[in-house]
Amino acid sequence: SKDTVKKVPIWIKLMELSLKFWSPQCLEKITNELGKFIKVDEKTLDKSLLGFARILAEMDILQEYPEAMMFEDELEEEVVVNLEGLPSYHML
């Protein structure tokens, strides 16, 4: 029998994320809410492309993911992050 691949590395974009959350530690913490953090894109690390933060994560392709996620910052204010690039796999 074949083994089914369920988890794959996928680049995801954290849209409209404030620069104060762009440290590798913050990005890893945010990403781990969705999948297993692998690494941060070089353009995100050096802040040469500021439209979004891009992170590589191991994602379960059978899981459904939200279009946005919310968390509280250090002042307990809500931060909403729109997500792009997440898997959208639907079994027939």
N, CA, C and O atoms as CSV, one atom per row, in Angstrom:
chain,resi,resn,atom,element,x,y,z
A,1,SER,N,N,0.831,-1.188,0.000
A,1,SER,CA,C,0.000,0.000,0.000
A,1,SER,C,C,0.873,1.247,0.000
A,1,SER,O,O,1.981,1.255,0.536
A,2,LYS,N,N,0.347,2.293,-0.611
A,2,LYS,CA,C,1.082,3.550,-0.685
A,2,LYS,C,C,0.896,4.362,0.597
A,2,LYS,O,O,-0.171,4.363,1.210
A,3,ASP,N,N,1.964,5.047,0.976
A,3,ASP,CA,C,1.848,5.995,2.078
A,3,ASP,C,C,1.308,7.300,1.511
A,3,ASP,O,O,1.791,7.776,0.484
A,4,THR,N,N,0.332,7.869,2.154
A,4,THR,CA,C,-0.243,9.126,1.709
A,4,THR,C,C,0.528,10.280,2.322
A,4,THR,O,O,0.740,10.332,3.534
A,5,VAL,N,N,0.942,11.204,1.468
A,5,VAL,CA,C,1.629,12.395,1.953
A,5,VAL,C,C,0.581,13.346,2.505
A,5,VAL,O,O,-0.330,13.755,1.785
A,6,LYS,N,N,0.705,13.694,3.758
A,6,LYS,CA,C,-0.264,14.589,4.392
A,6,LYS,C,C,0.346,15.925,4.768
A,6,LYS,O,O,-0.350,16.940,4.793
A,7,LYS,N,N,1.634,15.936,5.059
A,7,LYS,CA,C,2.291,17.173,5.467
A,7,LYS,C,C,3.359,17.540,4.453
A,7,LYS,O,O,4.204,16.725,4.083
A,8,VAL,N,N,3.297,18.796,4.014
A,8,VAL,CA,C,4.242,19.289,3.022
A,8,VAL,C,C,4.711,20.687,3.429
A,8,VAL,O,O,3.990,21.408,4.119
A,9,PRO,N,N,5.933,21.075,2.996
A,9,PRO,CA,C,6.387,22.441,3.274
A,9,PRO,C,C,5.682,23.422,2.335
A,9,PRO,O,O,5.633,23.211,1.124
A,10,ILE,N,N,5.141,24.489,2.907
A,10,ILE,CA,C,4.402,25.481,2.124
A,10,ILE,C,C,4.806,26.871,2.592
A,10,ILE,O,O,4.892,27.136,3.791
A,11,TRP,N,N,5.054,27.761,1.621
A,11,TRP,CA,C,5.316,29.154,1.952
A,11,TRP,C,C,3.988,29.843,2.223
A,11,TRP,O,O,3.086,29.817,1.386
A,12,ILE,N,N,3.871,30.454,3.385
A,12,ILE,CA,C,2.657,31.210,3.703
A,12,ILE,C,C,3.009,32.676,3.897
A,12,ILE,O,O,4.119,33.016,4.306
A,13,LYS,N,N,2.048,33.534,3.598
A,13,LYS,CA,C,2.246,34.972,3.730
A,13,LYS,C,C,1.389,35.491,4.872
A,13,LYS,O,O,0.188,35.229,4.938
A,14,LEU,N,N,2.018,36.222,5.757
A,14,LEU,CA,C,1.305,36.904,6.825
A,14,LEU,C,C,1.122,38.345,6.356
A,14,LEU,O,O,2.049,39.153,6.418
A,15,MET,N,N,-0.070,38.651,5.894
A,15,MET,CA,C,-0.361,39.944,5.292
A,15,MET,C,C,-0.652,40.991,6.367
A,15,MET,O,O,-1.255,40.694,7.398
A,16,GLU,N,N,-0.212,42.211,6.104
A,16,GLU,CA,C,-0.535,43.356,6.964
A,16,GLU,C,C,-0.076,43.149,8.400
A,16,GLU,O,O,-0.713,43.636,9.333
A,17,LEU,N,N,1.016,42.435,8.579
A,17,LEU,CA,C,1.550,42.190,9.919
A,17,LEU,C,C,2.481,43.337,10.295
A,17,LEU,O,O,3.412,43.656,9.555
A,18,SER,N,N,2.232,43.950,11.435
A,18,SER,CA,C,3.064,45.053,11.914
A,18,SER,C,C,4.527,44.603,12.009
A,18,SER,O,O,4.817,43.469,12.389
A,19,LEU,N,N,5.435,45.510,11.659
A,19,LEU,CA,C,6.865,45.187,11.676
A,19,LEU,C,C,7.370,44.792,13.062
A,19,LEU,O,O,8.387,44.108,13.174
A,20,LYS,N,N,6.679,45.211,14.107
A,20,LYS,CA,C,7.142,44.844,15.451
A,20,LYS,C,C,7.049,43.347,15.706
A,20,LYS,O,O,7.622,42.848,16.674
A,21,PHE,N,N,6.325,42.620,14.841
A,21,PHE,CA,C,6.196,41.168,14.983
A,21,PHE,C,C,7.078,40.397,13.992
A,21,PHE,O,O,6.923,39.185,13.844
A,22,TRP,N,N,7.990,41.085,13.320
A,22,TRP,CA,C,8.788,40.445,12.281
A,22,TRP,C,C,10.066,39.782,12.788
A,22,TRP,O,O,10.877,39.342,11.972
A,23,SER,N,N,10.274,39.695,14.075
A,23,SER,CA,C,11.466,38.984,14.555
A,23,SER,C,C,11.255,37.498,14.276
A,23,SER,O,O,10.121,37.019,14.275
A,24,PRO,N,N,12.338,36.776,14.041
A,24,PRO,CA,C,12.183,35.329,13.802
A,24,PRO,C,C,11.428,34.623,14.922
A,24,PRO,O,O,10.668,33.692,14.653
A,25,GLN,N,N,11.619,35.045,16.174
A,25,GLN,CA,C,10.944,34.409,17.303
A,25,GLN,C,C,9.433,34.639,17.238
A,25,GLN,O,O,8.654,33.710,17.453
A,26,CYS,N,N,9.018,35.869,16.944
A,26,CYS,CA,C,7.575,36.166,16.828
A,26,CYS,C,C,6.963,35.413,15.656
A,26,CYS,O,O,5.889,34.826,15.781
A,27,LEU,N,N,7.649,35.432,14.519
A,27,LEU,CA,C,7.120,34.757,13.335
A,27,LEU,C,C,7.001,33.259,13.568
A,27,LEU,O,O,6.041,32.636,13.115
A,28,GLU,N,N,7.963,32.678,14.269
A,28,GLU,CA,C,7.889,31.251,14.571
A,28,GLU,C,C,6.692,30.959,15.471
A,28,GLU,O,O,5.978,29.979,15.257
A,29,LYS,N,N,6.471,31.803,16.476
A,29,LYS,CA,C,5.353,31.597,17.392
A,29,LYS,C,C,4.019,31.691,16.651
A,29,LYS,O,O,3.126,30.874,16.877
A,30,ILE,N,N,3.879,32.678,15.773
A,30,ILE,CA,C,2.654,32.832,14.989
A,30,ILE,C,C,2.462,31.637,14.071
A,30,ILE,O,O,1.368,31.078,13.993
A,31,THR,N,N,3.521,31.245,13.375
A,31,THR,CA,C,3.451,30.146,12.413
A,31,THR,C,C,3.109,28.826,13.078
A,31,THR,O,O,2.384,28.015,12.503
A,32,ASN,N,N,3.615,28.600,14.272
A,32,ASN,CA,C,3.355,27.336,14.966
A,32,ASN,C,C,1.885,27.157,15.317
A,32,ASN,O,O,1.468,26.051,15.660
A,33,GLU,N,N,1.098,28.215,15.238
A,33,GLU,CA,C,-0.348,28.088,15.422
A,33,GLU,C,C,-0.992,27.407,14.211
A,33,GLU,O,O,-2.107,26.896,14.306
A,34,LEU,N,N,-0.294,27.399,13.079
A,34,LEU,CA,C,-0.827,26.859,11.829
A,34,LEU,C,C,-0.185,25.539,11.416
A,34,LEU,O,O,-0.837,24.668,10.840
A,35,GLY,N,N,1.076,25.409,11.711
A,35,GLY,CA,C,1.828,24.225,11.294
A,35,GLY,C,C,3.180,24.243,11.986
A,35,GLY,O,O,3.369,24.957,12.972
A,36,LYS,N,N,4.113,23.465,11.476
A,36,LYS,CA,C,5.444,23.395,12.082
A,36,LYS,C,C,6.374,24.375,11.357
A,36,LYS,O,O,6.639,24.228,10.164
A,37,PHE,N,N,6.857,25.359,12.085
A,37,PHE,CA,C,7.757,26.373,11.543
A,37,PHE,C,C,9.021,25.717,10.986
A,37,PHE,O,O,9.601,24.828,11.610
A,38,ILE,N,N,9.441,26.178,9.788
A,38,ILE,CA,C,10.703,25.706,9.215
A,38,ILE,C,C,11.710,26.854,9.147
A,38,ILE,O,O,12.794,26.769,9.724
A,39,LYS,N,N,11.341,27.950,8.427
A,39,LYS,CA,C,12.258,29.087,8.347
A,39,LYS,C,C,11.532,30.331,7.842
A,39,LYS,O,O,10.406,30.268,7.349
A,40,VAL,N,N,12.222,31.467,7.985
A,40,VAL,CA,C,11.721,32.752,7.516
A,40,VAL,C,C,12.409,33.083,6.200
A,40,VAL,O,O,13.605,32.840,6.038
A,41,ASP,N,N,11.655,33.637,5.264
A,41,ASP,CA,C,12.189,34.055,3.977
A,41,ASP,C,C,13.262,35.142,4.169
A,41,ASP,O,O,13.147,35.978,5.065
A,42,GLU,N,N,14.298,35.124,3.327
A,42,GLU,CA,C,15.392,36.100,3.432
A,42,GLU,C,C,14.898,37.540,3.294
A,42,GLU,O,O,15.357,38.420,4.021
A,43,LYS,N,N,13.973,37.787,2.374
A,43,LYS,CA,C,13.456,39.150,2.179
A,43,LYS,C,C,12.661,39.617,3.393
A,43,LYS,O,O,12.579,40.816,3.661
A,44,THR,N,N,12.083,38.688,4.117
A,44,THR,CA,C,11.391,39.032,5.366
A,44,THR,C,C,12.421,39.327,6.455
A,44,THR,O,O,12.265,40.284,7.213
A,45,LEU,N,N,13.471,38.513,6.536
A,45,LEU,CA,C,14.505,38.729,7.554
A,45,LEU,C,C,15.185,40.080,7.401
A,45,LEU,O,O,15.410,40.786,8.385
A,46,ASP,N,N,15.514,40.443,6.146
A,46,ASP,CA,C,16.217,41.722,5.948
A,46,ASP,C,C,15.263,42.884,5.685
A,46,ASP,O,O,15.695,44.010,5.438
A,47,LYS,N,N,13.959,42.598,5.739
A,47,LYS,CA,C,12.906,43.612,5.572
A,47,LYS,C,C,13.045,44.375,4.257
A,47,LYS,O,O,12.811,45.582,4.207
A,48,SER,N,N,13.427,43.667,3.191
A,48,SER,CA,C,13.564,44.306,1.885
A,48,SER,C,C,12.257,44.283,1.097
A,48,SER,O,O,12.138,44.976,0.086
A,49,LEU,N,N,11.284,43.504,1.537
A,49,LEU,CA,C,9.960,43.448,0.919
A,49,LEU,C,C,8.943,43.532,2.048
A,49,LEU,O,O,8.730,42.554,2.766
A,50,LEU,N,N,8.316,44.688,2.210
A,50,LEU,CA,C,7.525,44.948,3.409
A,50,LEU,C,C,6.032,44.695,3.270
A,50,LEU,O,O,5.286,44.953,4.215
A,51,GLY,N,N,5.570,44.204,2.137
A,51,GLY,CA,C,4.135,43.985,1.949
A,51,GLY,C,C,3.579,42.841,2.776
A,51,GLY,O,O,2.389,42.828,3.093
A,52,PHE,N,N,4.414,41.888,3.128
A,52,PHE,CA,C,3.993,40.729,3.906
A,52,PHE,C,C,5.226,40.038,4.464
A,52,PHE,O,O,6.334,40.213,3.955
A,53,ALA,N,N,5.024,39.253,5.513
A,53,ALA,CA,C,6.076,38.390,6.042
A,53,ALA,C,C,5.846,37.002,5.447
A,53,ALA,O,O,4.719,36.506,5.433
A,54,ARG,N,N,6.911,36.385,4.961
A,54,ARG,CA,C,6.794,35.081,4.300
A,54,ARG,C,C,7.549,34.038,5.116
A,54,ARG,O,O,8.722,34.215,5.447
A,55,ILE,N,N,6.851,32.943,5.433
A,55,ILE,CA,C,7.404,31.899,6.295
A,55,ILE,C,C,7.168,30.534,5.674
A,55,ILE,O,O,6.101,30.273,5.119
A,56,LEU,N,N,8.159,29.668,5.766
A,56,LEU,CA,C,8.016,28.291,5.312
A,56,LEU,C,C,7.605,27.446,6.512
A,56,LEU,O,O,8.252,27.475,7.559
A,57,ALA,N,N,6.522,26.694,6.343
A,57,ALA,CA,C,6.028,25.848,7.428
A,57,ALA,C,C,5.588,24.509,6.865
A,57,ALA,O,O,5.147,24.414,5.719
A,58,GLU,N,N,5.714,23.483,7.680
A,58,GLU,CA,C,5.192,22.167,7.322
A,58,GLU,C,C,3.706,22.167,7.667
A,58,GLU,O,O,3.324,22.343,8.824
A,59,MET,N,N,2.871,21.965,6.641
A,59,MET,CA,C,1.426,22.078,6.809
A,59,MET,C,C,0.747,20.766,6.447
A,59,MET,O,O,1.196,20.038,5.562
A,60,ASP,N,N,-0.328,20.485,7.140
A,60,ASP,CA,C,-1.158,19.327,6.852
A,60,ASP,C,C,-2.107,19.705,5.714
A,60,ASP,O,O,-2.968,20.567,5.887
A,61,ILE,N,N,-1.954,19.069,4.557
A,61,ILE,CA,C,-2.762,19.449,3.392
A,61,ILE,C,C,-4.213,19.001,3.509
A,61,ILE,O,O,-5.057,19.423,2.718
A,62,LEU,N,N,-4.507,18.162,4.475
A,62,LEU,CA,C,-5.883,17.715,4.654
A,62,LEU,C,C,-6.665,18.590,5.631
A,62,LEU,O,O,-7.879,18.437,5.773
A,63,GLN,N,N,-5.974,19.498,6.297
A,63,GLN,CA,C,-6.617,20.363,7.285
A,63,GLN,C,C,-7.139,21.629,6.611
A,63,GLN,O,O,-6.541,22.112,5.650
A,64,GLU,N,N,-8.241,22.163,7.105
A,64,GLU,CA,C,-8.747,23.439,6.619
A,64,GLU,C,C,-8.148,24.546,7.466
A,64,GLU,O,O,-8.028,24.409,8.683
A,65,TYR,N,N,-7.772,25.643,6.823
A,65,TYR,CA,C,-7.140,26.758,7.511
A,65,TYR,C,C,-7.974,28.022,7.350
A,65,TYR,O,O,-8.695,28.174,6.364
A,66,PRO,N,N,-7.876,28.914,8.303
A,66,PRO,CA,C,-8.626,30.172,8.211
A,66,PRO,C,C,-7.983,31.131,7.214
A,66,PRO,O,O,-6.814,30.980,6.861
A,67,GLU,N,N,-8.756,32.117,6.765
A,67,GLU,CA,C,-8.210,33.162,5.899
A,67,GLU,C,C,-7.485,34.216,6.717
A,67,GLU,O,O,-6.694,34.999,6.190
A,68,ALA,N,N,-7.768,34.224,8.013
A,68,ALA,CA,C,-7.123,35.177,8.914
A,68,ALA,C,C,-7.003,34.552,10.292
A,68,ALA,O,O,-7.736,33.625,10.635
A,69,MET,N,N,-6.071,35.069,11.076
A,69,MET,CA,C,-5.935,34.628,12.447
A,69,MET,C,C,-5.795,35.856,13.335
A,69,MET,O,O,-5.398,36.927,12.874
A,70,MET,N,N,-6.120,35.693,14.598
A,70,MET,CA,C,-6.079,36.796,15.528
A,70,MET,C,C,-5.286,36.389,16.761
A,70,MET,O,O,-5.363,35.250,17.223
A,71,PHE,N,N,-4.522,37.343,17.283
A,71,PHE,CA,C,-3.833,37.118,18.540
A,71,PHE,C,C,-3.744,38.448,19.274
A,71,PHE,O,O,-4.035,39.499,18.702
A,72,GLU,N,N,-3.344,38.404,20.532
A,72,GLU,CA,C,-3.217,39.620,21.323
A,72,GLU,C,C,-1.750,39.982,21.458
A,72,GLU,O,O,-0.904,39.122,21.699
A,73,ASP,N,N,-1.455,41.285,21.298
A,73,ASP,CA,C,-0.079,41.740,21.459
A,73,ASP,C,C,0.218,41.966,22.942
A,73,ASP,O,O,-0.589,41.627,23.807
A,74,GLU,N,N,1.384,42.541,23.219
A,74,GLU,CA,C,1.798,42.724,24.614
A,74,GLU,C,C,0.887,43.684,25.381
A,74,GLU,O,O,0.881,43.671,26.612
A,75,LEU,N,N,0.127,44.503,24.683
A,75,LEU,CA,C,-0.820,45.416,25.327
A,75,LEU,C,C,-2.231,44.838,25.367
A,75,LEU,O,O,-3.193,45.527,25.707
A,76,GLU,N,N,-2.333,43.552,25.009
A,76,GLU,CA,C,-3.601,42.820,24.954
A,76,GLU,C,C,-4.568,43.416,23.929
A,76,GLU,O,O,-5.786,43.313,24.075
A,77,GLU,N,N,-4.005,44.043,22.888
A,77,GLU,CA,C,-4.815,44.529,21.784
A,77,GLU,C,C,-4.868,43.442,20.729
A,77,GLU,O,O,-3.881,42.742,20.500
A,78,GLU,N,N,-6.017,43.301,20.087
A,78,GLU,CA,C,-6.176,42.264,19.066
A,78,GLU,C,C,-5.394,42.627,17.809
A,78,GLU,O,O,-5.442,43.762,17.336
A,79,VAL,N,N,-4.683,41.656,17.285
A,79,VAL,CA,C,-3.964,41.804,16.028
A,79,VAL,C,C,-4.537,40.769,15.064
A,79,VAL,O,O,-4.544,39.575,15.364
A,80,VAL,N,N,-5.019,41.225,13.906
A,80,VAL,CA,C,-5.563,40.323,12.898
A,80,VAL,C,C,-4.550,40.207,11.770
A,80,VAL,O,O,-4.063,41.215,11.258
A,81,VAL,N,N,-4.234,38.977,11.386
A,81,VAL,CA,C,-3.286,38.725,10.313
A,81,VAL,C,C,-4.010,37.958,9.218
A,81,VAL,O,O,-4.508,36.858,9.456
A,82,ASN,N,N,-4.071,38.529,8.021
A,82,ASN,CA,C,-4.636,37.820,6.882
A,82,ASN,C,C,-3.591,36.864,6.344
A,82,ASN,O,O,-2.404,37.190,6.299
A,83,LEU,N,N,-4.030,35.685,5.936
A,83,LEU,CA,C,-3.118,34.627,5.506
A,83,LEU,C,C,-3.323,34.307,4.034
A,83,LEU,O,O,-4.457,34.236,3.559
A,84,GLU,N,N,-2.228,34.115,3.316
A,84,GLU,CA,C,-2.295,33.681,1.927
A,84,GLU,C,C,-1.304,32.551,1.714
A,84,GLU,O,O,-0.279,32.465,2.390
A,85,GLY,N,N,-1.630,31.684,0.757
A,85,GLY,CA,C,-0.732,30.600,0.402
A,85,GLY,C,C,-0.974,29.316,1.161
A,85,GLY,O,O,-0.255,28.335,0.970
A,86,LEU,N,N,-1.986,29.310,2.028
A,86,LEU,CA,C,-2.274,28.087,2.774
A,86,LEU,C,C,-2.890,27.040,1.860
A,86,LEU,O,O,-3.545,27.381,0.876
A,87,PRO,N,N,-2.685,25.773,2.178
A,87,PRO,CA,C,-3.237,24.720,1.328
A,87,PRO,C,C,-4.764,24.733,1.339
A,87,PRO,O,O,-5.398,25.018,2.354
A,88,SER,N,N,-5.320,24.422,0.198
A,88,SER,CA,C,-6.773,24.253,0.144
A,88,SER,C,C,-7.027,22.942,-0.604
A,88,SER,O,O,-7.156,22.919,-1.828
A,89,TYR,N,N,-7.093,21.886,0.144
A,89,TYR,CA,C,-7.233,20.545,-0.399
A,89,TYR,C,C,-8.604,20.014,-0.015
A,89,TYR,O,O,-8.960,19.981,1.163
A,90,HIS,N,N,-9.357,19.605,-0.999
A,90,HIS,CA,C,-10.669,19.044,-0.722
A,90,HIS,C,C,-10.756,17.657,-1.369
A,90,HIS,O,O,-10.565,17.505,-2.575
A,91,MET,N,N,-11.040,16.677,-0.556
A,91,MET,CA,C,-11.143,15.324,-1.076
A,91,MET,C,C,-12.505,15.162,-1.760
A,91,MET,O,O,-13.524,15.664,-1.286
A,92,LEU,N,N,-12.489,14.463,-2.861
A,92,LEU,CA,C,-13.738,14.212,-3.612
A,92,LEU,C,C,-14.426,12.972,-3.099
A,92,LEU,O,O,-15.486,12.601,-3.603
